[in-house]
């Protein structure tokens, strides 16, 4: 008697299809509990807001309970590609950043399911993602009342870029002045006011390689100093502040401007941001002293 093999083939085909579907890699979903769009972390004098909307990159930085930055912006690292524009962090208008993993550590202990508010002595967030051909690792730490940010980029293939921005900090629009300097010329610095005047709206300040930069926020009487601790030889690191009145005075570290990241490139950028309080008359002296204190020994 002839028995058709089609049902057997159909079952085998169905089983194969289910196996393929079950083995396909699903989008990464961190274990953060249902409906948790924001996490606020406080360690000492520093509070950091992390947001799901920006794919768990920083969203606001506070010092001693007072906001130094605004939530109305993107933070972290973003790439600009010639054929598409920006991809990364809160820039979701073109392609989403492919989040690979997210690990939280409070006082050096892994937090398996973070709550909406975390408090401790130290904090570390290890975040891995992929943006087109780039593997991206971001480590954000709070310790000793300071914020440390480390970004490592790897690509196996050559990639032309318009630019990449690291360490984007959207300082409050009330920030009134900036100061920047280089260790090679400690007696020289770049400084000036940041205002809402029409003639300086959307103007870029600094626009050169520096080792540290600082801003002053007069309403809180607080200042922040950011110092680069590590950069790769390639990339031409340029610091800049974009003055957008009413929105922010935004810091960027611009790299690979109209350049191609070479195949096999691996580079690490690391920056520390520390804070202080001073009057408008004394903040520059205090910021210079803090910048010197932050210099790697």
GIRA-V698305 format. One line per field, one symbol per residue. psi: psi as a letter, one per 40 degrees, with the letter a starting at -180 (. if undefined). Layout:
psi->???
//
This chain:
psi->hhhhedddddddddddddddddehhiihhigeihfgeihhhhhbehhhhhhddfffiieihihfehheiiefiiibhhihidedahhibegeeciihghdihhhhhfehhhdgiidhhhadiihhhhhihhbehhhhhhhihiffihhhhhhhiheihhhidihhifhhgiieeheiihiiiddgdeiihiiihieideehfihicfihidiiiihhddefiiihhhhdhiidieghhiihhhghedighhihhifhfihhihehhihhhiihiiiiiiddedddddddddddehh.
//
